[in-house]
Amino acid sequence: MEYKNLDKNINQILNDQYIVPLYQRNFAWGENEIYQLLQDIYENFKKIPQVNYYIGSLVVLKRVNGDFEVIDGQQRLTTISLIAKFLDNQLTTPKLKYDSRPEVEEFLNNYYQDTKIVNALSDDKIAHFVDAVNYIQNANVTPKKLAQTPLNTLDEKSLREFKEYFFTKVILIRVEIPNDTDVAHYFEVMNNRGEQLQEHEILKARILEKEKDSKYFKIYAKIWDACSQMNQQVQKYFPPNERVALFGTNYNSFTYKLSDIIDDGNAINRPQTISEILSKPLIMNAQSDSTDNDNEVEKLNSIIDFPNFLMHVFKLKYSTQYDIPLNGDDLLGVFNALEKVIDTKDFIKSLLFYRVVFDRFVIKSAEDEKSEDSYRWSLKKPELYYYASKKQNRINFKNTFDDPERIIKALSMLQVTFRTKKYKNWLQELLSWFVPQNSLNISAIDFLSKLDALILNTYDRNEKLALIVKDSNYAQGTNTPHFLLNFIDYLMWVEYPLKYNFEFKYRNSVEHHLPQSMENEANKLVLNNLGNLCLVGKSLNSKMNNESPVGKATENSGKYYRDDLPPKQKEMYDITNTKGSWGKMEIMDHYQSVIDKLKNKEDILKPQKSPKPLVF
């Protein structure tokens, strides 16, 4: 299968004729999908108009007459055809035809002759197309937070520039499947997947196609597939003999001895087709590893997805050649810029290495019905366990460090603060501490020191945060950075770990302990003060909206007070219960206590041999 020159801009796409076969479902995209596509394209047009923008893949089969049968991507291609006519009235002939759907072809022919005729058409069979045209014309192409700008209200210059960008910079990955492909089987595979061919799958084919030695193709494809399964430790996706070759006799190293795996059975004289890649996974099912009867698999969730993980590997390896954004949406664009410098052997090795690092030194969330929000944080590494009674080897997972609590606190503090899968700069820095040439062994004290230095640097780099210790009344209310509130919780816990029994969770709402509804002349200057604020979940924030501080803090009702509250919130509640009130004086006293901790943050974070005793 030929993978070169897959990138096609809209002009190039519309140079060819496409047929939607009868087995394809009807056009079904609605307002949300069309608006989102147009907003994404327009946003990138305004941000970086000189750079190509990739909007997905189009899988086709070339018929004898040269027309392309659409196998996957019909919804996107149809929408593009409608947008193209709206932007360029000079287009008079649609490039999309349908097997046995004459009413749709008639609609497209009429639309391409006169866009204004659409609203005069009333056939129920084309209602979706009529709606789609109206959605396109009235689509708000600016982000929701900005003033609405429907596409049909753009001035002549803006519309002309956007038209040029749309036709020349918007890219589809057009993949031609071989003529001997069992199309029915392929389409069944795609339907079973329930989703379009993803960009990282296209990228897999393009990177493996660069490898000229066929004996490596099968193992490289297996490594890629294993690395793409982000929710389980990567070792689970290899049988025992391959684990030993890749990860050492105890499964907990990075040995990468491909020569111990490769034999004549791995040699493939050609790259696999897309349909083969999709229908015949090369990796084992992590939950049915019968080869060595592994222990029951813990249900985990990764903090990042595979496309964004690939961007981290790109940046770790090639940042000197290219300014690489940590955004999986740019995956294929970055690959195109790097294609000439990427060596498949080197990249696949690095991909697996950094997955091992990621699994071993970056937390995952583990399902736990007994924990708040039904999950807890997990940080584990693999080990070989010999099951004597059955004389079998098993892969087991134990804590990465003997005493991981503080490390998990630091990692989870970073994760809940910077929660998006994109632009995880802290994760990039963590991964950069390791290189394939070095051992994975790092002491807990050294790893923690690096983590704390990363956290402190994040604080110090923010000039506004650095000035807080000199501010007698830092009062930003709901604009208070979540990092600051989480960092204060971390400092308080590190200083007195026996006092606070809590986990960092996705608390994303700034709560006023003294509610804004109780504002008066005496307290209005401190209502938004840092001393009156903490982070809670959004649902809890709305429930406590007008509750008095005493009502929130009382221990007897058990309504909001719990032993596992975050330290700052618990401290505020404890003060309220001790004093029987929470007003200006209590807020400022607590504020000063917090400022003192921020002033002493470096000393607090110095590793302690034993926890400080509780002070009552």
C-alpha positions as CSV (number, residue, x, y, z in Angstrom):
1,M,0.0,0.0,0.0
2,E,1.3,3.5,-0.9
3,Y,1.3,6.0,2.0
4,K,3.1,8.9,0.4
5,N,1.4,12.1,-0.6
6,L,-1.7,11.4,1.6
7,D,-2.1,15.1,2.5
8,K,-4.7,16.8,0.3
9,N,-5.9,20.4,0.6
10,I,-9.5,21.1,-0.2
11,N,-8.7,22.2,-3.7
12,Q,-6.9,18.9,-4.4
13,I,-9.7,16.9,-2.8
14,L,-12.4,18.6,-4.9
15,N,-10.4,17.9,-8.1
16,D,-11.6,14.3,-8.0
17,Q,-15.0,12.7,-8.2
18,Y,-16.5,10.8,-5.2
19,I,-19.2,8.2,-4.9
20,V,-21.1,7.5,-1.7
21,P,-22.1,3.8,-2.0
22,L,-25.5,2.5,-1.0
23,Y,-24.2,0.7,2.1
24,Q,-23.2,4.1,3.7
25,R,-25.7,5.7,6.0
26,N,-27.4,8.9,5.1
27,F,-25.8,12.3,5.8
28,A,-26.4,13.0,9.5
29,W,-24.3,15.8,10.7
30,G,-26.2,18.4,12.6
31,E,-25.7,21.9,14.0
32,N,-23.1,20.9,16.7
33,E,-20.8,19.0,14.3
34,I,-21.0,21.7,11.6
35,Y,-20.5,24.6,14.0
36,Q,-17.6,22.9,15.7
37,L,-15.8,22.1,12.4
38,L,-16.2,25.7,11.1
39,Q,-15.1,27.2,14.5
40,D,-12.0,25.0,14.6
41,I,-11.0,25.9,11.0
42,Y,-11.7,29.6,11.6
43,E,-9.9,29.7,14.9
44,N,-6.7,28.3,13.3
45,F,-7.1,30.6,10.3
46,K,-7.1,33.6,12.7
47,K,-4.3,32.2,14.8
48,I,-1.7,30.8,12.3
49,P,-3.0,31.3,8.8
50,Q,0.3,30.3,7.2
51,V,0.2,26.7,8.7
52,N,-1.8,23.8,7.4
53,Y,-4.7,22.6,9.5
54,Y,-5.6,18.9,9.5
55,I,-9.3,18.0,9.9
56,G,-9.2,14.2,9.8
57,S,-9.0,11.4,7.3
58,L,-10.9,10.2,4.2
59,V,-10.6,6.6,3.3
60,V,-11.4,5.8,-0.3
61,L,-11.3,3.0,-2.9
62,K,-10.4,4.0,-6.5
63,R,-12.9,2.5,-9.0
64,V,-11.9,1.5,-12.5
65,N,-13.3,4.7,-14.0
66,G,-11.1,6.8,-11.7
67,D,-13.9,7.8,-9.3
68,F,-13.2,7.4,-5.6
69,E,-15.7,5.3,-3.5
70,V,-16.0,6.8,-0.1
71,I,-15.3,4.1,2.6
72,D,-14.9,6.3,5.7
73,G,-15.3,10.1,6.1
74,Q,-18.5,10.7,4.2
75,Q,-20.0,13.1,6.8
76,R,-16.9,15.3,6.8
77,L,-16.6,15.2,3.0
78,T,-20.2,16.1,2.5
79,T,-20.0,19.1,4.9
80,I,-16.8,20.2,3.1
81,S,-18.6,20.1,-0.2
82,L,-21.4,22.3,1.1
83,I,-19.0,24.8,2.7
84,A,-16.9,24.9,-0.5
85,K,-19.9,26.0,-2.6
86,F,-20.9,28.6,0.0
87,L,-17.4,30.2,-0.1
88,D,-16.9,30.0,-3.8
89,N,-19.9,30.7,-6.0
90,Q,-17.8,30.0,-9.1
91,L,-18.1,26.3,-8.4
92,T,-20.9,24.9,-10.5
93,T,-20.5,21.1,-10.4
94,P,-20.6,19.0,-7.2
95,K,-17.9,16.4,-6.8
96,L,-20.1,14.2,-4.7
97,K,-22.5,11.6,-6.2
98,Y,-24.6,8.9,-4.6
99,D,-25.4,5.3,-5.6
100,S,-29.2,5.0,-5.8
101,R,-30.1,8.4,-4.1
102,P,-31.3,10.5,-7.0
103,E,-33.0,13.1,-4.7
104,V,-29.7,13.9,-3.0
105,E,-27.8,14.3,-6.3
106,E,-30.6,16.5,-7.6
107,F,-30.3,18.7,-4.4
108,L,-26.5,19.0,-4.8
109,N,-26.9,19.9,-8.5
110,N,-29.5,22.6,-7.7
111,Y,-27.4,23.9,-4.8
112,Y,-24.3,24.2,-6.9
113,Q,-26.3,26.1,-9.5
114,D,-27.9,28.5,-7.1
115,T,-27.3,28.5,-3.3
116,K,-30.4,30.6,-2.7
117,I,-32.7,27.9,-4.0
118,V,-32.1,25.7,-1.0
119,N,-34.9,27.1,1.2
120,A,-37.4,26.5,-1.6
121,L,-36.8,22.8,-1.5
122,S,-39.0,20.8,0.9
123,D,-38.4,17.1,0.2
124,D,-38.1,15.2,3.6
125,K,-35.3,13.1,2.1
126,I,-33.1,16.1,1.7
127,A,-34.1,17.9,4.9
128,H,-30.7,17.2,6.5
129,F,-28.9,18.8,3.6
130,V,-31.2,21.9,3.7
131,D,-30.6,22.3,7.4
132,A,-26.8,21.8,6.9
133,V,-26.6,24.7,4.4
134,N,-28.5,27.0,6.8
135,Y,-26.2,26.0,9.6
136,I,-23.1,26.8,7.5
137,Q,-24.5,30.2,6.4
138,N,-25.4,31.2,10.0
139,A,-22.5,29.4,11.8
140,N,-20.9,31.6,14.5
141,V,-17.2,31.1,13.6
142,T,-15.8,32.9,16.7
143,P,-15.4,31.2,20.1
144,K,-18.5,31.3,22.3
145,K,-16.9,33.7,24.8
146,L,-16.5,36.3,22.0
147,A,-19.2,38.3,20.2
148,Q,-20.9,36.2,17.6
149,T,-19.8,36.4,14.0
150,P,-21.9,34.4,11.7
151,L,-20.1,33.2,8.6
152,N,-22.5,35.1,6.3
153,T,-21.7,38.4,8.0
154,L,-18.0,38.5,7.4
155,D,-16.9,41.5,5.4
156,E,-15.6,41.0,1.8
157,K,-11.9,41.0,2.7
158,S,-12.3,38.6,5.6
159,L,-14.4,36.2,3.6
160,R,-11.9,36.3,0.7
161,E,-9.0,35.5,3.1
162,F,-10.9,32.8,4.8
163,K,-11.9,31.3,1.5
164,E,-8.2,31.2,0.4
165,Y,-7.2,29.5,3.7
166,F,-10.1,27.0,3.5
167,F,-9.2,25.8,0.0
168,T,-5.3,25.8,0.4
169,K,-4.5,25.2,4.0
170,V,-7.3,22.9,5.3
171,I,-6.0,19.3,4.9
172,L,-7.6,15.9,4.7
173,I,-5.5,12.7,4.9
174,R,-6.8,10.8,1.9
175,V,-6.0,7.1,2.3
176,E,-6.6,4.8,-0.7
177,I,-7.2,1.2,0.3
178,P,-6.0,-1.5,-2.2
179,N,-8.3,-2.6,-5.0
180,D,-8.3,-6.2,-3.7
181,T,-9.6,-5.1,-0.3
182,D,-12.7,-6.8,1.0
183,V,-14.7,-3.6,1.3
184,A,-17.6,-5.2,3.1
185,H,-15.3,-6.6,5.7
186,Y,-13.4,-3.3,6.0
187,F,-16.6,-1.3,6.4
188,E,-17.7,-3.8,9.1
189,V,-14.4,-3.2,10.9
190,M,-15.0,0.6,10.7
191,N,-18.5,0.3,11.9
192,N,-17.5,-1.9,14.8
193,R,-14.9,0.7,15.8
194,G,-17.7,3.3,15.8
195,E,-15.3,6.1,14.9
196,Q,-13.3,7.5,12.1
197,L,-9.8,6.4,11.4
198,Q,-7.7,8.4,13.9
199,E,-4.7,10.5,13.0
200,H,-2.3,8.5,15.2
201,E,-3.3,5.4,13.2
202,I,-2.4,7.2,10.0
203,L,0.8,8.3,11.6
204,K,1.6,4.8,12.6
205,A,1.4,3.7,8.9
206,R,3.5,6.6,7.8
207,I,6.3,6.1,10.3
208,L,6.4,2.3,9.8
209,E,6.5,2.8,6.1
210,K,9.9,4.5,6.5
211,E,11.4,1.3,7.9
212,K,13.0,-0.6,5.0
213,D,14.0,-3.7,6.9
214,S,10.8,-5.9,6.8
215,K,11.9,-8.1,9.7
216,Y,11.2,-5.2,12.1
217,F,7.8,-4.3,10.9
218,K,5.7,-6.7,13.0
219,I,7.4,-5.9,16.3
220,Y,7.4,-2.2,15.6
221,A,3.7,-2.3,14.9
222,K,3.1,-4.3,18.1
223,I,5.1,-1.8,20.2
224,W,3.1,1.0,18.7
225,D,-0.2,-0.7,19.4
226,A,0.9,-1.5,23.0
227,C,2.0,2.1,23.6
228,S,-1.3,3.4,22.3
229,Q,-3.2,1.6,25.1
230,M,-2.7,4.4,27.7
231,N,-4.9,3.0,30.5
232,Q,-2.8,0.0,31.4
233,Q,0.9,-0.5,32.0
234,V,2.5,-1.2,28.7
235,Q,4.1,-4.5,29.9
236,K,0.6,-6.1,30.0
237,Y,0.4,-6.1,26.2
238,F,3.3,-8.4,25.6
239,P,3.6,-12.2,26.2
240,P,6.2,-13.3,28.8
241,N,9.0,-14.1,26.3
242,E,8.7,-10.6,24.7
243,R,8.5,-9.0,28.2
244,V,11.9,-10.5,29.1
245,A,13.5,-9.2,25.8
246,L,12.0,-5.7,26.2
247,F,12.0,-5.2,29.9
248,G,14.4,-7.6,31.5
249,T,14.0,-10.8,33.5
250,N,12.1,-9.0,36.2
251,Y,10.0,-7.0,33.8
252,N,11.0,-3.8,35.5
253,S,13.9,-2.5,33.3
254,F,14.3,-1.4,29.8
255,T,16.6,-3.8,27.9
256,Y,15.0,-3.6,24.4
257,K,16.7,-6.7,23.0
258,L,14.8,-7.0,19.7
259,S,17.1,-9.7,18.4
260,D,15.6,-12.0,21.1
261,I,12.2,-11.5,19.5
262,I,12.7,-11.2,15.8
263,D,12.7,-14.4,13.7
264,D,11.7,-15.3,10.2
265,G,8.1,-15.3,11.3
266,N,8.3,-11.5,11.9
267,A,9.5,-10.8,8.4
268,I,6.9,-9.1,6.2
269,N,7.6,-8.2,2.6
270,R,5.3,-5.2,2.6
271,P,3.7,-2.8,5.0
272,Q,0.3,-3.9,6.3
273,T,-2.8,-2.3,4.8
274,I,-4.9,-0.1,6.9
275,S,-7.7,-2.7,7.0
276,E,-5.2,-5.3,8.3
277,I,-4.0,-3.0,11.0
278,L,-7.5,-2.3,12.2
279,S,-8.9,-5.8,12.0
280,K,-5.9,-7.8,13.4
281,P,-4.5,-6.2,16.5
282,L,-1.0,-7.3,17.2
283,I,-1.1,-6.8,20.9
284,M,-2.5,-9.0,23.6
285,N,-5.6,-8.1,25.5
286,A,-4.4,-6.8,28.9
287,Q,-7.3,-8.5,30.6
288,S,-6.9,-11.9,29.2
289,D,-3.2,-12.7,29.4
290,S,-3.6,-16.4,29.9
291,T,0.0,-17.1,29.0
292,D,1.2,-16.4,32.5
293,N,-2.1,-16.0,34.4
294,D,-1.5,-12.4,35.5
295,N,-3.3,-11.1,38.5
296,E,-6.7,-9.4,38.0
297,V,-6.1,-6.1,36.1
298,E,-6.7,-2.9,38.1
299,K,-9.0,-0.5,36.2
300,L,-6.9,2.5,35.5
301,N,-7.3,5.8,33.6
302,S,-4.4,7.7,32.1
303,I,-4.1,11.5,32.6
304,I,-3.2,11.9,28.9
305,D,-4.3,10.3,25.6
306,F,-2.0,8.7,23.0
307,P,-2.0,11.6,20.4
308,N,-0.8,14.0,23.1
309,F,1.7,11.5,24.4
310,L,3.1,11.2,20.9
311,M,3.6,15.0,20.9
312,H,5.6,14.7,24.1
313,V,7.9,12.2,22.5
314,F,8.3,14.4,19.4
315,K,9.2,17.3,21.6
316,L,11.6,15.3,23.7
317,K,13.5,14.1,20.6
318,Y,13.2,16.8,18.0
319,S,12.7,20.2,19.8
320,T,16.0,21.4,18.5
321,Q,14.7,21.1,14.9
322,Y,11.2,22.3,15.4
323,D,9.1,24.3,17.8
324,I,6.7,21.5,18.8
325,P,3.4,22.4,20.6
326,L,2.2,19.9,23.2
327,N,-1.2,19.6,21.4
328,G,-2.3,16.4,19.8
329,D,-4.4,18.3,17.3
330,D,-1.1,19.2,15.6
331,L,0.1,15.6,15.3
332,L,0.2,15.2,11.6
333,G,1.3,18.8,10.9
334,V,4.3,18.3,13.2
335,F,5.1,14.9,11.6
336,N,5.1,16.5,8.2
337,A,7.7,19.0,9.4
338,L,9.8,16.3,11.0
339,E,9.4,13.5,8.5
340,K,12.9,13.8,7.0
341,V,14.7,13.6,10.4
342,I,12.6,10.8,12.0
343,D,14.3,7.5,12.0
344,T,11.8,4.7,12.6
345,K,14.2,2.4,14.6
346,D,15.2,5.3,16.9
347,F,11.6,6.7,17.3
348,I,10.0,3.3,18.2
349,K,12.6,2.6,20.8
350,S,12.1,6.1,22.3
351,L,8.3,5.7,22.2
352,L,8.5,2.5,24.2
353,F,11.1,3.9,26.6
354,Y,9.0,7.0,27.5
355,R,5.9,4.8,27.9
356,V,7.8,2.8,30.5
357,V,8.8,6.1,32.2
358,F,5.3,7.4,32.0
359,D,3.8,4.2,33.5
360,R,6.4,4.1,36.3
361,F,6.7,7.7,37.3
362,V,3.4,9.4,36.4
363,I,0.2,8.7,38.3
364,K,-3.0,7.1,36.9
365,S,-6.4,7.2,38.5
366,A,-7.6,3.8,39.7
367,E,-11.3,3.0,40.2
368,D,-12.1,2.7,43.9
369,E,-15.7,2.8,45.0
370,K,-14.6,3.6,48.6
371,S,-12.8,6.8,47.6
372,E,-14.2,10.3,47.0
373,D,-15.4,10.5,43.4
374,S,-14.8,6.7,43.1
375,Y,-11.2,6.9,42.2
376,R,-7.8,7.1,43.9
377,W,-4.3,7.9,42.6
378,S,-2.0,5.0,41.7
379,L,1.8,4.9,41.0
380,K,3.1,1.5,40.4
381,K,5.9,-0.4,38.6
382,P,6.0,-4.0,37.3
383,E,7.7,-7.0,38.8
384,L,8.0,-10.7,38.1
385,Y,6.2,-12.8,40.6
386,Y,6.7,-16.6,40.8
387,Y,3.5,-18.4,41.9
388,A,5.1,-21.4,43.6
389,S,1.9,-23.5,44.0
390,K,1.2,-23.4,40.3
391,K,4.9,-23.2,39.2
392,Q,4.0,-20.1,37.1
393,N,5.5,-16.7,36.5
394,R,3.1,-13.8,36.8
395,I,3.4,-10.1,36.2
396,N,2.6,-8.1,39.3
397,F,2.5,-4.4,40.0
398,K,3.8,-2.8,43.2
399,N,4.3,0.8,44.4
400,T,7.1,2.5,42.4
401,F,8.6,3.7,45.7
402,D,8.4,2.1,49.1
403,D,6.8,5.1,50.6
404,P,5.0,6.9,47.7
405,E,2.5,9.1,49.6
406,R,4.3,12.4,49.2
407,I,5.3,11.8,45.7
408,I,1.7,10.9,44.8
409,K,0.6,14.1,46.5
410,A,3.0,16.2,44.5
411,L,2.0,14.5,41.2
412,S,-1.7,14.7,41.9
413,M,-1.4,18.4,42.9
414,L,0.1,19.1,39.5
415,Q,-2.5,17.0,37.6
416,V,-5.6,18.4,39.2
417,T,-4.3,22.0,38.7
418,F,-3.2,21.4,35.1
419,R,-5.8,18.9,34.1
420,T,-6.2,19.3,30.4
421,K,-4.5,16.6,28.2
422,K,-3.0,19.3,26.0
423,Y,0.0,21.6,27.0
424,K,1.1,19.5,30.0
425,N,4.4,21.3,30.4
426,W,5.0,19.8,33.8
427,L,4.8,16.3,32.3
428,Q,7.2,17.2,29.5
429,E,9.7,18.3,32.2
430,L,9.3,15.2,34.2
431,L,9.8,12.9,31.1
432,S,12.9,14.9,30.2
433,W,14.6,13.7,33.4
434,F,15.1,10.3,31.8
435,V,16.9,9.3,28.6
436,P,17.0,5.8,27.1
437,Q,20.8,5.6,27.7
438,N,20.3,5.9,31.5
439,S,18.9,3.6,34.1
440,L,15.3,3.9,35.3
441,N,16.4,3.7,38.9
442,I,16.1,6.9,40.8
443,S,15.7,7.2,44.5
444,A,12.5,8.5,46.0
445,I,14.4,11.4,47.6
446,D,15.9,12.5,44.3
447,F,12.6,12.1,42.4
448,L,10.8,14.1,45.1
449,S,13.4,16.8,45.1
450,K,13.0,17.2,41.3
451,L,9.2,17.3,41.7
452,D,9.3,19.9,44.4
453,A,11.7,22.0,42.4
454,L,9.3,21.8,39.5
455,I,6.5,23.0,41.7
456,L,8.5,25.8,43.3
457,N,9.6,27.0,39.8
458,T,6.0,27.0,38.7
459,Y,5.2,29.3,41.6
460,D,8.3,31.5,41.2
461,R,7.8,32.0,37.5
462,N,4.5,33.6,38.1
463,E,5.3,37.2,39.0
464,K,1.9,37.9,40.5
465,L,2.2,34.9,42.9
466,A,5.7,35.9,43.9
467,L,4.4,39.2,45.1
468,I,1.7,37.8,47.3
469,V,3.9,37.6,50.4
470,K,4.2,41.4,50.3
471,D,0.5,42.0,49.9
472,S,-1.4,42.8,53.0
473,N,-4.7,41.9,51.4
474,Y,-4.5,39.5,48.4
475,A,-8.1,39.5,47.4
476,Q,-8.8,38.0,44.0
477,G,-12.0,36.0,44.9
478,T,-13.0,33.6,42.2
479,N,-10.0,34.8,40.0
480,T,-7.6,33.3,42.5
481,P,-5.3,30.8,40.6
482,H,-6.2,27.2,41.4
483,F,-2.5,26.4,41.4
484,L,-2.1,28.8,44.4
485,L,-4.9,27.1,46.4
486,N,-3.6,23.6,45.6
487,F,-0.1,24.6,46.4
488,I,-1.2,25.9,49.8
489,D,-2.9,22.6,50.5
490,Y,0.3,20.8,49.5
491,L,2.5,23.0,51.8
492,M,0.1,22.5,54.7
493,W,0.0,18.7,54.2
494,V,3.8,18.4,53.8
495,E,4.3,20.4,57.0
496,Y,1.9,18.3,59.1
497,P,1.1,15.1,57.1
498,L,-0.4,13.4,60.2
499,K,-2.9,16.2,60.7
500,Y,-4.6,16.0,57.2
501,N,-6.0,12.9,55.6
502,F,-6.9,14.0,52.1
503,E,-6.3,13.4,48.4
504,F,-6.0,16.0,45.7
505,K,-9.2,15.7,43.5
506,Y,-10.6,17.7,40.6
507,R,-12.0,20.5,42.8
508,N,-12.5,23.3,40.3
509,S,-14.7,25.9,42.0
510,V,-13.4,28.7,44.3
511,E,-15.6,28.7,47.5
512,H,-16.1,31.7,49.8
513,H,-16.3,30.3,53.3
514,L,-18.0,33.6,54.4
515,P,-20.5,33.7,51.4
516,Q,-20.8,36.7,49.2
517,S,-24.5,36.9,50.1
518,M,-23.5,37.9,53.6
519,E,-21.4,40.9,52.5
520,N,-21.7,44.0,54.7
521,E,-19.6,47.1,55.5
522,A,-17.6,45.3,58.1
523,N,-16.4,42.4,55.9
524,K,-16.6,43.6,52.3
525,L,-12.9,44.3,52.1
526,V,-11.9,40.8,53.1
527,L,-14.7,38.8,51.5
528,N,-12.5,38.0,48.5
529,N,-9.4,37.7,50.5
530,L,-7.2,34.5,50.1
531,G,-7.9,33.8,53.8
532,N,-11.6,33.3,53.0
533,L,-11.2,31.0,50.0
534,C,-10.7,27.3,49.3
535,L,-11.3,24.9,46.4
536,V,-14.4,22.6,46.3
537,G,-16.2,20.7,43.6
538,K,-18.8,22.7,41.6
539,S,-21.8,20.7,42.8
540,L,-20.7,21.3,46.4
541,N,-20.1,25.0,45.7
542,S,-23.7,25.5,44.6
543,K,-25.1,23.6,47.6
544,M,-23.2,25.7,50.0
545,N,-23.9,29.0,48.2
546,N,-25.8,30.8,51.0
547,E,-24.9,28.6,53.9
548,S,-23.3,30.4,56.9
549,P,-19.7,29.6,57.9
550,V,-20.9,28.0,61.1
551,G,-23.5,26.0,59.2
552,K,-20.8,24.7,56.8
553,A,-18.2,23.9,59.5
554,T,-20.3,22.2,62.2
555,E,-19.1,18.7,62.8
556,N,-22.3,17.4,64.3
557,S,-24.5,17.6,61.2
558,G,-21.8,15.9,59.0
559,K,-23.2,17.8,56.1
560,Y,-20.0,19.4,54.9
561,Y,-17.4,18.7,57.6
562,R,-15.3,15.6,57.0
563,D,-11.9,14.4,58.3
564,D,-10.6,14.1,54.7
565,L,-11.2,17.7,53.7
566,P,-8.3,19.5,52.0
567,P,-6.0,21.2,54.6
568,K,-6.9,24.8,53.9
569,Q,-10.7,24.1,54.0
570,K,-10.3,22.0,57.1
571,E,-8.3,24.6,58.8
572,M,-10.9,27.2,58.1
573,Y,-13.7,24.9,59.4
574,D,-11.7,24.0,62.5
575,I,-11.1,27.7,63.3
576,T,-14.9,28.4,62.8
577,N,-15.8,25.6,65.2
578,T,-13.2,26.7,67.8
579,K,-14.2,30.4,67.7
580,G,-17.9,29.8,67.0
581,S,-17.7,32.4,64.2
582,W,-15.9,33.3,61.0
583,G,-15.5,37.0,60.2
584,K,-12.9,39.7,59.4
585,M,-10.5,38.8,62.3
586,E,-10.5,35.1,61.6
587,I,-10.1,35.6,57.9
588,M,-7.1,37.9,58.3
589,D,-5.5,35.6,61.0
590,H,-5.8,32.7,58.6
591,Y,-4.5,34.8,55.7
592,Q,-1.4,35.7,57.7
593,S,-0.8,32.0,58.5
594,V,-1.0,31.1,54.8
595,I,1.4,34.0,53.9
596,D,3.9,32.7,56.5
597,K,3.8,29.3,54.8
598,L,4.4,30.8,51.4
599,K,7.3,32.7,52.8
600,N,8.8,29.5,54.1
601,K,7.9,27.3,51.2
602,E,11.5,26.2,50.5
603,D,12.1,25.1,54.1
604,I,8.7,23.3,54.3
605,L,9.5,21.3,51.2
606,K,12.9,20.1,52.4
607,P,12.7,16.4,52.8
608,Q,12.1,15.4,56.5
609,K,13.2,12.1,58.0
610,S,10.1,11.9,60.0
611,P,6.8,13.9,60.1
612,K,6.5,16.9,62.4
613,P,4.5,16.2,65.5
614,L,1.0,17.5,65.7
615,V,0.7,20.8,67.6
616,F,-2.6,21.4,69.4
